[in-house]
Amino acid sequence: MVEPDIGGWEKRMSLRRLINVRELSEYLDLRVSTIYCLVSQRRIPFVKMGRLTKFDLQKIEKWIEENSVEEKKFEHIKDKRPY
């Protein structure tokens, strides 16, 4: 069985557990400044390694799941306006 060829970025990320701010910004499609803002507010899990800020991909995936908002199902309500 041949494994599908995943892109270079995805392949590198699958081999690593910790990624840097730039890589996380690409992964989440957010600006680097937004990532730093989330870090400074402690709203996203991160690891400090001296002066470096790293992100554990497993914790980021869990954070995404925990912060996901489920869709709300609405019943169709007939409009009861008098006009």
mmCIF file of the N, C-alpha and C atoms, coordinates in Angstrom:
data_MODEL
# 
_entry.id   MODEL 
# 
loop_
_atom_site.group_PDB 
_atom_site.id 
_atom_site.type_symbol 
_atom_site.label_atom_id 
_atom_site.label_alt_id 
_atom_site.label_comp_id 
_atom_site.label_asym_id 
_atom_site.label_entity_id 
_atom_site.label_seq_id 
_atom_site.pdbx_PDB_ins_code 
_atom_site.Cartn_x 
_atom_site.Cartn_y 
_atom_site.Cartn_z 
_atom_site.occupancy 
_atom_site.B_iso_or_equiv 
_atom_site.pdbx_formal_charge 
_atom_site.auth_seq_id 
_atom_site.auth_comp_id 
_atom_site.auth_asym_id 
_atom_site.auth_atom_id 
_atom_site.pdbx_PDB_model_num 
ATOM 1   N N  . MET A 1 1  ? 0.839   -1.178 0.000  1.00 0.00 ? 1  MET A N  1 
ATOM 2   C CA . MET A 1 1  ? 0.000   0.000  0.000  1.00 0.00 ? 1  MET A CA 1 
ATOM 3   C C  . MET A 1 1  ? 0.885   1.243  0.000  1.00 0.00 ? 1  MET A C  1 
ATOM 4   N N  . VAL A 1 2  ? 0.622   2.170  -0.880 1.00 0.00 ? 2  VAL A N  1 
ATOM 5   C CA . VAL A 1 2  ? 1.408   3.390  -1.015 1.00 0.00 ? 2  VAL A CA 1 
ATOM 6   C C  . VAL A 1 2  ? 0.724   4.498  -0.215 1.00 0.00 ? 2  VAL A C  1 
ATOM 7   N N  . GLU A 1 3  ? 1.527   5.183  0.629  1.00 0.00 ? 3  GLU A N  1 
ATOM 8   C CA . GLU A 1 3  ? 0.980   6.293  1.405  1.00 0.00 ? 3  GLU A CA 1 
ATOM 9   C C  . GLU A 1 3  ? 0.822   7.514  0.509  1.00 0.00 ? 3  GLU A C  1 
ATOM 10  N N  . PRO A 1 4  ? -0.251  8.300  0.721  1.00 0.00 ? 4  PRO A N  1 
ATOM 11  C CA . PRO A 1 4  ? -0.405  9.497  -0.103 1.00 0.00 ? 4  PRO A CA 1 
ATOM 12  C C  . PRO A 1 4  ? 0.720   10.492 0.171  1.00 0.00 ? 4  PRO A C  1 
ATOM 13  N N  . ASP A 1 5  ? 1.106   11.205 -0.864 1.00 0.00 ? 5  ASP A N  1 
ATOM 14  C CA . ASP A 1 5  ? 2.162   12.210 -0.727 1.00 0.00 ? 5  ASP A CA 1 
ATOM 15  C C  . ASP A 1 5  ? 1.561   13.484 -0.169 1.00 0.00 ? 5  ASP A C  1 
ATOM 16  N N  . ILE A 1 6  ? 1.825   13.742 1.123  1.00 0.00 ? 6  ILE A N  1 
ATOM 17  C CA . ILE A 1 6  ? 1.336   14.980 1.716  1.00 0.00 ? 6  ILE A CA 1 
ATOM 18  C C  . ILE A 1 6  ? 2.363   16.064 1.472  1.00 0.00 ? 6  ILE A C  1 
ATOM 19  N N  . GLY A 1 7  ? 1.907   17.319 1.482  1.00 0.00 ? 7  GLY A N  1 
ATOM 20  C CA . GLY A 1 7  ? 2.797   18.445 1.203  1.00 0.00 ? 7  GLY A CA 1 
ATOM 21  C C  . GLY A 1 7  ? 3.978   18.498 2.137  1.00 0.00 ? 7  GLY A C  1 
ATOM 22  N N  . GLY A 1 8  ? 4.995   19.234 1.739  1.00 0.00 ? 8  GLY A N  1 
ATOM 23  C CA . GLY A 1 8  ? 6.217   19.334 2.525  1.00 0.00 ? 8  GLY A CA 1 
ATOM 24  C C  . GLY A 1 8  ? 5.987   19.875 3.925  1.00 0.00 ? 8  GLY A C  1 
ATOM 25  N N  . TRP A 1 9  ? 5.167   20.930 4.032  1.00 0.00 ? 9  TRP A N  1 
ATOM 26  C CA . TRP A 1 9  ? 4.916   21.537 5.349  1.00 0.00 ? 9  TRP A CA 1 
ATOM 27  C C  . TRP A 1 9  ? 4.214   20.545 6.272  1.00 0.00 ? 9  TRP A C  1 
ATOM 28  N N  . GLU A 1 10 ? 3.171   19.888 5.774  1.00 0.00 ? 10 GLU A N  1 
ATOM 29  C CA . GLU A 1 10 ? 2.438   18.918 6.585  1.00 0.00 ? 10 GLU A CA 1 
ATOM 30  C C  . GLU A 1 10 ? 3.332   17.759 7.010  1.00 0.00 ? 10 GLU A C  1 
ATOM 31  N N  . LYS A 1 11 ? 4.215   17.344 6.112  1.00 0.00 ? 11 LYS A N  1 
ATOM 32  C CA . LYS A 1 11 ? 5.119   16.245 6.413  1.00 0.00 ? 11 LYS A CA 1 
ATOM 33  C C  . LYS A 1 11 ? 6.085   16.633 7.528  1.00 0.00 ? 11 LYS A C  1 
ATOM 34  N N  . ARG A 1 12 ? 6.656   17.848 7.438  1.00 0.00 ? 12 ARG A N  1 
ATOM 35  C CA . ARG A 1 12 ? 7.566   18.318 8.491  1.00 0.00 ? 12 ARG A CA 1 
ATOM 36  C C  . ARG A 1 12 ? 6.832   18.410 9.825  1.00 0.00 ? 12 ARG A C  1 
ATOM 37  N N  . MET A 1 13 ? 5.608   18.905 9.807  1.00 0.00 ? 13 MET A N  1 
ATOM 38  C CA . MET A 1 13 ? 4.853   19.086 11.049 1.00 0.00 ? 13 MET A CA 1 
ATOM 39  C C  . MET A 1 13 ? 4.472   17.744 11.668 1.00 0.00 ? 13 MET A C  1 
ATOM 40  N N  . SER A 1 14 ? 4.248   16.738 10.824 1.00 0.00 ? 14 SER A N  1 
ATOM 41  C CA . SER A 1 14 ? 3.865   15.432 11.355 1.00 0.00 ? 14 SER A CA 1 
ATOM 42  C C  . SER A 1 14 ? 5.036   14.756 12.074 1.00 0.00 ? 14 SER A C  1 
ATOM 43  N N  . LEU A 1 15 ? 6.258   15.172 11.756 1.00 0.00 ? 15 LEU A N  1 
ATOM 44  C CA . LEU A 1 15 ? 7.434   14.579 12.370 1.00 0.00 ? 15 LEU A CA 1 
ATOM 45  C C  . LEU A 1 15 ? 7.858   15.310 13.639 1.00 0.00 ? 15 LEU A C  1 
ATOM 46  N N  . ARG A 1 16 ? 7.335   16.510 13.872 1.00 0.00 ? 16 ARG A N  1 
ATOM 47  C CA . ARG A 1 16 ? 7.733   17.324 15.017 1.00 0.00 ? 16 ARG A CA 1 
ATOM 48  C C  . ARG A 1 16 ? 6.565   17.523 15.952 1.00 0.00 ? 16 ARG A C  1 
ATOM 49  N N  . ARG A 1 17 ? 6.889   17.703 17.220 1.00 0.00 ? 17 ARG A N  1 
ATOM 50  C CA . ARG A 1 17 ? 5.840   17.965 18.197 1.00 0.00 ? 17 ARG A CA 1 
ATOM 51  C C  . ARG A 1 17 ? 5.773   19.448 18.534 1.00 0.00 ? 17 ARG A C  1 
ATOM 52  N N  . LEU A 1 18 ? 6.921   20.118 18.645 1.00 0.00 ? 18 LEU A N  1 
ATOM 53  C CA . LEU A 1 18 ? 6.952   21.539 18.973 1.00 0.00 ? 18 LEU A CA 1 
ATOM 54  C C  . LEU A 1 18 ? 7.223   22.365 17.717 1.00 0.00 ? 18 LEU A C  1 
ATOM 55  N N  . ILE A 1 19 ? 6.448   23.437 17.558 1.00 0.00 ? 19 ILE A N  1 
ATOM 56  C CA . ILE A 1 19 ? 6.644   24.333 16.423 1.00 0.00 ? 19 ILE A CA 1 
ATOM 57  C C  . ILE A 1 19 ? 6.819   25.754 16.936 1.00 0.00 ? 19 ILE A C  1 
ATOM 58  N N  . ASN A 1 20 ? 7.346   26.634 16.079 1.00 0.00 ? 20 ASN A N  1 
ATOM 59  C CA . ASN A 1 20 ? 7.578   28.016 16.496 1.00 0.00 ? 20 ASN A CA 1 
ATOM 60  C C  . ASN A 1 20 ? 6.390   28.913 16.118 1.00 0.00 ? 20 ASN A C  1 
ATOM 61  N N  . VAL A 1 21 ? 6.494   30.187 16.454 1.00 0.00 ? 21 VAL A N  1 
ATOM 62  C CA . VAL A 1 21 ? 5.397   31.132 16.240 1.00 0.00 ? 21 VAL A CA 1 
ATOM 63  C C  . VAL A 1 21 ? 5.053   31.266 14.756 1.00 0.00 ? 21 VAL A C  1 
ATOM 64  N N  . ARG A 1 22 ? 6.057   31.385 13.919 1.00 0.00 ? 22 ARG A N  1 
ATOM 65  C CA . ARG A 1 22 ? 5.809   31.531 12.479 1.00 0.00 ? 22 ARG A CA 1 
ATOM 66  C C  . ARG A 1 22 ? 5.082   30.319 11.913 1.00 0.00 ? 22 ARG A C  1 
ATOM 67  N N  . GLU A 1 23 ? 5.524   29.121 12.323 1.00 0.00 ? 23 GLU A N  1 
ATOM 68  C CA . GLU A 1 23 ? 4.881   27.896 11.841 1.00 0.00 ? 23 GLU A CA 1 
ATOM 69  C C  . GLU A 1 23 ? 3.436   27.803 12.338 1.00 0.00 ? 23 GLU A C  1 
ATOM 70  N N  . LEU A 1 24 ? 3.208   28.220 13.593 1.00 0.00 ? 24 LEU A N  1 
ATOM 71  C CA . LEU A 1 24 ? 1.845   28.184 14.122 1.00 0.00 ? 24 LEU A CA 1 
ATOM 72  C C  . LEU A 1 24 ? 0.956   29.186 13.393 1.00 0.00 ? 24 LEU A C  1 
ATOM 73  N N  . SER A 1 25 ? 1.509   30.340 13.054 1.00 0.00 ? 25 SER A N  1 
ATOM 74  C CA . SER A 1 25 ? 0.706   31.329 12.334 1.00 0.00 ? 25 SER A CA 1 
ATOM 75  C C  . SER A 1 25 ? 0.286   30.787 10.966 1.00 0.00 ? 25 SER A C  1 
ATOM 76  N N  . GLU A 1 26 ? 1.165   30.044 10.305 1.00 0.00 ? 26 GLU A N  1 
ATOM 77  C CA . GLU A 1 26 ? 0.814   29.393 9.039  1.00 0.00 ? 26 GLU A CA 1 
ATOM 78  C C  . GLU A 1 26 ? -0.237  28.309 9.264  1.00 0.00 ? 26 GLU A C  1 
ATOM 79  N N  . TYR A 1 27 ? -0.044  27.517 10.299 1.00 0.00 ? 27 TYR A N  1 
ATOM 80  C CA . TYR A 1 27 ? -0.942  26.406 10.611 1.00 0.00 ? 27 TYR A CA 1 
ATOM 81  C C  . TYR A 1 27 ? -2.355  26.897 10.905 1.00 0.00 ? 27 TYR A C  1 
ATOM 82  N N  . LEU A 1 28 ? -2.475  27.989 11.681 1.00 0.00 ? 28 LEU A N  1 
ATOM 83  C CA . LEU A 1 28 ? -3.781  28.519 12.067 1.00 0.00 ? 28 LEU A CA 1 
ATOM 84  C C  . LEU A 1 28 ? -4.283  29.607 11.120 1.00 0.00 ? 28 LEU A C  1 
ATOM 85  N N  . ASP A 1 29 ? -3.449  30.013 10.160 1.00 0.00 ? 29 ASP A N  1 
ATOM 86  C CA . ASP A 1 29 ? -3.772  31.096 9.235  1.00 0.00 ? 29 ASP A CA 1 
ATOM 87  C C  . ASP A 1 29 ? -4.091  32.385 10.001 1.00 0.00 ? 29 ASP A C  1 
ATOM 88  N N  . LEU A 1 30 ? -3.210  32.702 10.955 1.00 0.00 ? 30 LEU A N  1 
ATOM 89  C CA . LEU A 1 30 ? -3.293  33.927 11.748 1.00 0.00 ? 30 LEU A CA 1 
ATOM 90  C C  . LEU A 1 30 ? -1.980  34.686 11.607 1.00 0.00 ? 30 LEU A C  1 
ATOM 91  N N  . ARG A 1 31 ? -2.023  35.973 11.855 1.00 0.00 ? 31 ARG A N  1 
ATOM 92  C CA . ARG A 1 31 ? -0.797  36.775 11.823 1.00 0.00 ? 31 ARG A CA 1 
ATOM 93  C C  . ARG A 1 31 ? 0.087   36.420 13.016 1.00 0.00 ? 31 ARG A C  1 
ATOM 94  N N  . VAL A 1 32 ? 1.388   36.568 12.858 1.00 0.00 ? 32 VAL A N  1 
ATOM 95  C CA . VAL A 1 32 ? 2.336   36.325 13.942 1.00 0.00 ? 32 VAL A CA 1 
ATOM 96  C C  . VAL A 1 32 ? 2.000   37.218 15.130 1.00 0.00 ? 32 VAL A C  1 
ATOM 97  N N  . SER A 1 33 ? 1.624   38.474 14.865 1.00 0.00 ? 33 SER A N  1 
ATOM 98  C CA . SER A 1 33 ? 1.284   39.393 15.955 1.00 0.00 ? 33 SER A CA 1 
ATOM 99  C C  . SER A 1 33 ? 0.063   38.909 16.737 1.00 0.00 ? 33 SER A C  1 
ATOM 100 N N  . THR A 1 34 ? -0.872  38.264 16.065 1.00 0.00 ? 34 THR A N  1 
ATOM 101 C CA . THR A 1 34 ? -2.048  37.705 16.752 1.00 0.00 ? 34 THR A CA 1 
ATOM 102 C C  . THR A 1 34 ? -1.634  36.566 17.670 1.00 0.00 ? 34 THR A C  1 
ATOM 103 N N  . ILE A 1 35 ? -0.714  35.729 17.201 1.00 0.00 ? 35 ILE A N  1 
ATOM 104 C CA . ILE A 1 35 ? -0.215  34.625 18.025 1.00 0.00 ? 35 ILE A CA 1 
ATOM 105 C C  . ILE A 1 35 ? 0.452   35.182 19.280 1.00 0.00 ? 35 ILE A C  1 
ATOM 106 N N  . TYR A 1 36 ? 1.319   36.192 19.105 1.00 0.00 ? 36 TYR A N  1 
ATOM 107 C CA . TYR A 1 36 ? 1.982   36.796 20.266 1.00 0.00 ? 36 TYR A CA 1 
ATOM 108 C C  . TYR A 1 36 ? 0.970   37.427 21.223 1.00 0.00 ? 36 TYR A C  1 
ATOM 109 N N  . CYS A 1 37 ? -0.094  38.011 20.696 1.00 0.00 ? 37 CYS A N  1 
ATOM 110 C CA . CYS A 1 37 ? -1.140  38.594 21.534 1.00 0.00 ? 37 CYS A CA 1 
ATOM 111 C C  . CYS A 1 37 ? -1.828  37.503 22.350 1.00 0.00 ? 37 CYS A C  1 
ATOM 112 N N  . LEU A 1 38 ? -2.154  36.382 21.718 1.00 0.00 ? 38 LEU A N  1 
ATOM 113 C CA . LEU A 1 38 ? -2.778  35.255 22.425 1.00 0.00 ? 38 LEU A CA 1 
ATOM 114 C C  . LEU A 1 38 ? -1.846  34.725 23.517 1.00 0.00 ? 38 LEU A C  1 
ATOM 115 N N  . VAL A 1 39 ? -0.555  34.673 23.224 1.00 0.00 ? 39 VAL A N  1 
ATOM 116 C CA . VAL A 1 39 ? 0.430   34.211 24.206 1.00 0.00 ? 39 VAL A CA 1 
ATOM 117 C C  . VAL A 1 39 ? 0.480   35.171 25.390 1.00 0.00 ? 39 VAL A C  1 
ATOM 118 N N  . SER A 1 40 ? 0.562   36.472 25.112 1.00 0.00 ? 40 SER A N  1 
ATOM 119 C CA . SER A 1 40 ? 0.688   37.448 26.201 1.00 0.00 ? 40 SER A CA 1 
ATOM 120 C C  . SER A 1 40 ? -0.552  37.459 27.092 1.00 0.00 ? 40 SER A C  1 
ATOM 121 N N  . GLN A 1 41 ? -1.705  37.105 26.524 1.00 0.00 ? 41 GLN A N  1 
ATOM 122 C CA . GLN A 1 41 ? -2.942  37.030 27.296 1.00 0.00 ? 41 GLN A CA 1 
ATOM 123 C C  . GLN A 1 41 ? -3.160  35.632 27.894 1.00 0.00 ? 41 GLN A C  1 
ATOM 124 N N  . ARG A 1 42 ? -2.224  34.738 27.604 1.00 0.00 ? 42 ARG A N  1 
ATOM 125 C CA . ARG A 1 42 ? -2.290  33.342 28.058 1.00 0.00 ? 42 ARG A CA 1 
ATOM 126 C C  . ARG A 1 42 ? -3.599  32.668 27.638 1.00 0.00 ? 42 ARG A C  1 
ATOM 127 N N  . ARG A 1 43 ? -3.997  32.940 26.414 1.00 0.00 ? 43 ARG A N  1 
ATOM 128 C CA . ARG A 1 43 ? -5.230  32.366 25.864 1.00 0.00 ? 43 ARG A CA 1 
ATOM 129 C C  . ARG A 1 43 ? -4.967  31.159 24.977 1.00 0.00 ? 43 ARG A C  1 
ATOM 130 N N  . ILE A 1 44 ? -3.693  30.820 24.777 1.00 0.00 ? 44 ILE A N  1 
ATOM 131 C CA . ILE A 1 44 ? -3.307  29.689 23.942 1.00 0.00 ? 44 ILE A CA 1 
ATOM 132 C C  . ILE A 1 44 ? -2.180  28.957 24.669 1.00 0.00 ? 44 ILE A C  1 
ATOM 133 N N  . PRO A 1 45 ? -2.163  27.619 24.627 1.00 0.00 ? 45 PRO A N  1 
ATOM 134 C CA . PRO A 1 45 ? -1.084  26.891 25.311 1.00 0.00 ? 45 PRO A CA 1 
ATOM 135 C C  . PRO A 1 45 ? 0.258   27.080 24.603 1.00 0.00 ? 45 PRO A C  1 
ATOM 136 N N  . PHE A 1 46 ? 1.294   27.331 25.386 1.00 0.00 ? 46 PHE A N  1 
ATOM 137 C CA . PHE A 1 46 ? 2.627   27.525 24.815 1.00 0.00 ? 46 PHE A CA 1 
ATOM 138 C C  . PHE A 1 46 ? 3.678   27.019 25.790 1.00 0.00 ? 46 PHE A C  1 
ATOM 139 N N  . VAL A 1 47 ? 4.902   26.860 25.280 1.00 0.00 ? 47 VAL A N  1 
ATOM 140 C CA . VAL A 1 47 ? 6.037   26.386 26.058 1.00 0.00 ? 47 VAL A CA 1 
ATOM 141 C C  . VAL A 1 47 ? 7.145   27.414 25.902 1.00 0.00 ? 47 VAL A C  1 
ATOM 142 N N  . LYS A 1 48 ? 7.736   27.844 27.010 1.00 0.00 ? 48 LYS A N  1 
ATOM 143 C CA . LYS A 1 48 ? 8.885   28.744 26.947 1.00 0.00 ? 48 LYS A CA 1 
ATOM 144 C C  . LYS A 1 48 ? 10.150  27.906 27.057 1.00 0.00 ? 48 LYS A C  1 
ATOM 145 N N  . MET A 1 49 ? 11.067  28.119 26.132 1.00 0.00 ? 49 MET A N  1 
ATOM 146 C CA . MET A 1 49 ? 12.359  27.447 26.144 1.00 0.00 ? 49 MET A CA 1 
ATOM 147 C C  . MET A 1 49 ? 13.404  28.553 26.126 1.00 0.00 ? 49 MET A C  1 
ATOM 148 N N  . GLY A 1 50 ? 13.726  29.056 27.316 1.00 0.00 ? 50 GLY A N  1 
ATOM 149 C CA . GLY A 1 50 ? 14.590  30.234 27.391 1.00 0.00 ? 50 GLY A CA 1 
ATOM 150 C C  . GLY A 1 50 ? 13.810  31.417 26.852 1.00 0.00 ? 50 GLY A C  1 
ATOM 151 N N  . ARG A 1 51 ? 14.344  32.047 25.815 1.00 0.00 ? 51 ARG A N  1 
ATOM 152 C CA . ARG A 1 51 ? 13.662  33.181 25.193 1.00 0.00 ? 51 ARG A CA 1 
ATOM 153 C C  . ARG A 1 51 ? 12.720  32.756 24.076 1.00 0.00 ? 51 ARG A C  1 
ATOM 154 N N  . LEU A 1 52 ? 12.771  31.484 23.695 1.00 0.00 ? 52 LEU A N  1 
ATOM 155 C CA . LEU A 1 52 ? 11.948  30.997 22.592 1.00 0.00 ? 52 LEU A CA 1 
ATOM 156 C C  . LEU A 1 52 ? 10.548  30.624 23.078 1.00 0.00 ? 52 LEU A C  1 
ATOM 157 N N  . THR A 1 53 ? 9.563   30.881 22.239 1.00 0.00 ? 53 THR A N  1 
ATOM 158 C CA . THR A 1 53 ? 8.187   30.465 22.505 1.00 0.00 ? 53 THR A CA 1 
ATOM 159 C C  . THR A 1 53 ? 7.857   29.369 21.503 1.00 0.00 ? 53 THR A C  1 
ATOM 160 N N  . LYS A 1 54 ? 7.485   28.211 22.020 1.00 0.00 ? 54 LYS A N  1 
ATOM 161 C CA . LYS A 1 54 ? 7.149   27.070 21.167 1.00 0.00 ? 54 LYS A CA 1 
ATOM 162 C C  . LYS A 1 54 ? 5.732   26.621 21.480 1.00 0.00 ? 54 LYS A C  1 
ATOM 163 N N  . PHE A 1 55 ? 5.171   25.822 20.582 1.00 0.00 ? 55 PHE A N  1 
ATOM 164 C CA . PHE A 1 55 ? 3.805   25.341 20.721 1.00 0.00 ? 55 PHE A CA 1 
ATOM 165 C C  . PHE A 1 55 ? 3.771   23.848 20.482 1.00 0.00 ? 55 PHE A C  1 
ATOM 166 N N  . ASP A 1 56 ? 3.140   23.129 21.403 1.00 0.00 ? 56 ASP A N  1 
ATOM 167 C CA . ASP A 1 56 ? 2.974   21.685 21.306 1.00 0.00 ? 56 ASP A CA 1 
ATOM 168 C C  . ASP A 1 56 ? 1.766   21.429 20.406 1.00 0.00 ? 56 ASP A C  1 
ATOM 169 N N  . LEU A 1 57 ? 1.995   20.779 19.267 1.00 0.00 ? 57 LEU A N  1 
ATOM 170 C CA . LEU A 1 57 ? 0.913   20.544 18.308 1.00 0.00 ? 57 LEU A CA 1 
ATOM 171 C C  . LEU A 1 57 ? -0.253  19.770 18.916 1.00 0.00 ? 57 LEU A C  1 
ATOM 172 N N  . GLN A 1 58 ? 0.034   18.817 19.801 1.00 0.00 ? 58 GLN A N  1 
ATOM 173 C CA . GLN A 1 58 ? -1.043  18.053 20.425 1.00 0.00 ? 58 GLN A CA 1 
ATOM 174 C C  . GLN A 1 58 ? -1.918  18.959 21.293 1.00 0.00 ? 58 GLN A C  1 
ATOM 175 N N  . LYS A 1 59 ? -1.294  19.867 22.041 1.00 0.00 ? 59 LYS A N  1 
ATOM 176 C CA . LYS A 1 59 ? -2.055  20.788 22.887 1.00 0.00 ? 59 LYS A CA 1 
ATOM 177 C C  . LYS A 1 59 ? -2.803  21.812 22.042 1.00 0.00 ? 59 LYS A C  1 
ATOM 178 N N  . ILE A 1 60 ? -2.230  22.226 20.931 1.00 0.00 ? 60 ILE A N  1 
ATOM 179 C CA . ILE A 1 60 ? -2.905  23.171 20.044 1.00 0.00 ? 60 ILE A CA 1 
ATOM 180 C C  . ILE A 1 60 ? -4.150  22.515 19.446 1.00 0.00 ? 60 ILE A C  1 
ATOM 181 N N  . GLU A 1 61 ? -4.030  21.262 19.024 1.00 0.00 ? 61 GLU A N  1 
ATOM 182 C CA . GLU A 1 61 ? -5.197  20.545 18.486 1.00 0.00 ? 61 GLU A CA 1 
ATOM 183 C C  . GLU A 1 61 ? -6.291  20.432 19.544 1.00 0.00 ? 61 GLU A C  1 
ATOM 184 N N  . LYS A 1 62 ? -5.912  20.119 20.783 1.00 0.00 ? 62 LYS A N  1 
ATOM 185 C CA . LYS A 1 62 ? -6.884  20.029 21.874 1.00 0.00 ? 62 LYS A CA 1 
ATOM 186 C C  . LYS A 1 62 ? -7.518  21.398 22.136 1.00 0.00 ? 62 LYS A C  1 
ATOM 187 N N  . TRP A 1 63 ? -6.706  22.467 22.114 1.00 0.00 ? 63 TRP A N  1 
ATOM 188 C CA . TRP A 1 63 ? -7.194  23.829 22.312 1.00 0.00 ? 63 TRP A CA 1 
ATOM 189 C C  . TRP A 1 63 ? -8.207  24.210 21.233 1.00 0.00 ? 63 TRP A C  1 
ATOM 190 N N  . ILE A 1 64 ? -7.934  23.823 20.004 1.00 0.00 ? 64 ILE A N  1 
ATOM 191 C CA . ILE A 1 64 ? -8.865  24.093 18.910 1.00 0.00 ? 64 ILE A CA 1 
ATOM 192 C C  . ILE A 1 64 ? -10.191 23.390 19.167 1.00 0.00 ? 64 ILE A C  1 
ATOM 193 N N  . GLU A 1 65 ? -10.127 22.123 19.557 1.00 0.00 ? 65 GLU A N  1 
ATOM 194 C CA . GLU A 1 65 ? -11.358 21.370 19.844 1.00 0.00 ? 65 GLU A CA 1 
ATOM 195 C C  . GLU A 1 65 ? -12.148 21.997 20.987 1.00 0.00 ? 65 GLU A C  1 
ATOM 196 N N  . GLU A 1 66 ? -11.440 22.383 22.046 1.00 0.00 ? 66 GLU A N  1 
ATOM 197 C CA . GLU A 1 66 ? -12.108 22.953 23.215 1.00 0.00 ? 66 GLU A CA 1 
ATOM 198 C C  . GLU A 1 66 ? -12.704 24.331 22.934 1.00 0.00 ? 66 GLU A C  1 
ATOM 199 N N  . ASN A 1 67 ? -12.149 25.058 21.981 1.00 0.00 ? 67 ASN A N  1 
ATOM 200 C CA . ASN A 1 67 ? -12.618 26.399 21.671 1.00 0.00 ? 67 ASN A CA 1 
ATOM 201 C C  . ASN A 1 67 ? -13.486 26.460 20.422 1.00 0.00 ? 67 ASN A C  1 
ATOM 202 N N  . SER A 1 68 ? -13.839 25.304 19.894 1.00 0.00 ? 68 SER A N  1 
ATOM 203 C CA . SER A 1 68 ? -14.722 25.269 18.730 1.00 0.00 ? 68 SER A CA 1 
ATOM 204 C C  . SER A 1 68 ? -16.162 25.480 19.181 1.00 0.00 ? 68 SER A C  1 
ATOM 205 N N  . VAL A 1 69 ? -16.892 26.212 18.387 1.00 0.00 ? 69 VAL A N  1 
ATOM 206 C CA . VAL A 1 69 ? -18.295 26.484 18.676 1.00 0.00 ? 69 VAL A CA 1 
ATOM 207 C C  . VAL A 1 69 ? -19.134 25.641 17.732 1.00 0.00 ? 69 VAL A C  1 
ATOM 208 N N  . GLU A 1 70 ? -20.015 24.861 18.322 1.00 0.00 ? 70 GLU A N  1 
ATOM 209 C CA . GLU A 1 70 ? -20.882 24.011 17.511 1.00 0.00 ? 70 GLU A CA 1 
ATOM 210 C C  . GLU A 1 70 ? -21.980 24.848 16.872 1.00 0.00 ? 70 GLU A C  1 
ATOM 211 N N  . GLU A 1 71 ? -22.420 24.399 15.711 1.00 0.00 ? 71 GLU A N  1 
ATOM 212 C CA . GLU A 1 71 ? -23.495 25.111 15.048 1.00 0.00 ? 71 GLU A CA 1 
ATOM 213 C C  . GLU A 1 71 ? -24.793 24.936 15.831 1.00 0.00 ? 71 GLU A C  1 
ATOM 214 N N  . LYS A 1 72 ? -25.650 25.879 15.703 1.00 0.00 ? 72 LYS A N  1 
ATOM 215 C CA . LYS A 1 72 ? -26.929 25.825 16.395 1.00 0.00 ? 72 LYS A CA 1 
ATOM 216 C C  . LYS A 1 72 ? -27.995 25.483 15.370 1.00 0.00 ? 72 LYS A C  1 
ATOM 217 N N  . LYS A 1 73 ? -28.822 24.513 15.706 1.00 0.00 ? 73 LYS A N  1 
ATOM 218 C CA . LYS A 1 73 ? -29.900 24.101 14.815 1.00 0.00 ? 73 LYS A CA 1 
ATOM 219 C C  . LYS A 1 73 ? -31.123 24.955 15.109 1.00 0.00 ? 73 LYS A C  1 
ATOM 220 N N  . PHE A 1 74 ? -31.704 25.518 14.068 1.00 0.00 ? 74 PHE A N  1 
ATOM 221 C CA . PHE A 1 74 ? -32.904 26.327 14.211 1.00 0.00 ? 74 PHE A CA 1 
ATOM 222 C C  . PHE A 1 74 ? -34.064 25.621 13.530 1.00 0.00 ? 74 PHE A C  1 
ATOM 223 N N  . GLU A 1 75 ? -35.196 25.658 14.197 1.00 0.00 ? 75 GLU A N  1 
ATOM 224 C CA . GLU A 1 75 ? -36.404 25.151 13.570 1.00 0.00 ? 75 GLU A CA 1 
ATOM 225 C C  . GLU A 1 75 ? -36.986 26.272 12.734 1.00 0.00 ? 75 GLU A C  1 
ATOM 226 N N  . HIS A 1 76 ? -37.582 25.894 11.648 1.00 0.00 ? 76 HIS A N  1 
ATOM 227 C CA . HIS A 1 76 ? -38.212 26.905 10.806 1.00 0.00 ? 76 HIS A CA 1 
ATOM 228 C C  . HIS A 1 76 ? -39.494 27.372 11.502 1.00 0.00 ? 76 HIS A C  1 
ATOM 229 N N  . ILE A 1 77 ? -39.553 28.672 11.762 1.00 0.00 ? 77 ILE A N  1 
ATOM 230 C CA . ILE A 1 77 ? -40.719 29.249 12.433 1.00 0.00 ? 77 ILE A CA 1 
ATOM 231 C C  . ILE A 1 77 ? -41.460 30.079 11.407 1.00 0.00 ? 77 ILE A C  1 
ATOM 232 N N  . LYS A 1 78 ? -42.747 29.770 11.264 1.00 0.00 ? 78 LYS A N  1 
ATOM 233 C CA . LYS A 1 78 ? -43.564 30.493 10.292 1.00 0.00 ? 78 LYS A CA 1 
ATOM 234 C C  . LYS A 1 78 ? -43.702 31.948 10.760 1.00 0.00 ? 78 LYS A C  1 
ATOM 235 N N  . ASP A 1 79 ? -43.529 32.857 9.853  1.00 0.00 ? 79 ASP A N  1 
ATOM 236 C CA . ASP A 1 79 ? -43.635 34.286 10.166 1.00 0.00 ? 79 ASP A CA 1 
ATOM 237 C C  . ASP A 1 79 ? -45.083 34.613 10.535 1.00 0.00 ? 79 ASP A C  1 
ATOM 238 N N  . LYS A 1 80 ? -45.263 35.141 11.742 1.00 0.00 ? 80 LYS A N  1 
ATOM 239 C CA . LYS A 1 80 ? -46.612 35.438 12.231 1.00 0.00 ? 80 LYS A CA 1 
ATOM 240 C C  . LYS A 1 80 ? -46.884 36.940 12.268 1.00 0.00 ? 80 LYS A C  1 
ATOM 241 N N  . ARG A 1 81 ? -46.254 37.680 11.386 1.00 0.00 ? 81 ARG A N  1 
ATOM 242 C CA . ARG A 1 81 ? -46.499 39.126 11.355 1.00 0.00 ? 81 ARG A CA 1 
ATOM 243 C C  . ARG A 1 81 ? -47.909 39.378 10.793 1.00 0.00 ? 81 ARG A C  1 
ATOM 244 N N  . PRO A 1 82 ? -48.568 40.384 11.334 1.00 0.00 ? 82 PRO A N  1 
ATOM 245 C CA . PRO A 1 82 ? -49.947 40.644 10.921 1.00 0.00 ? 82 PRO A CA 1 
ATOM 246 C C  . PRO A 1 82 ? -50.089 41.210 9.504  1.00 0.00 ? 82 PRO A C  1 
ATOM 247 N N  . TYR A 1 83 ? -49.042 41.657 8.889  1.00 0.00 ? 83 TYR A N  1 
ATOM 248 C CA . TYR A 1 83 ? -49.174 42.254 7.562  1.00 0.00 ? 83 TYR A CA 1 
ATOM 249 C C  . TYR A 1 83 ? -48.704 41.363 6.462  1.00 0.00 ? 83 TYR A C  1 
# 
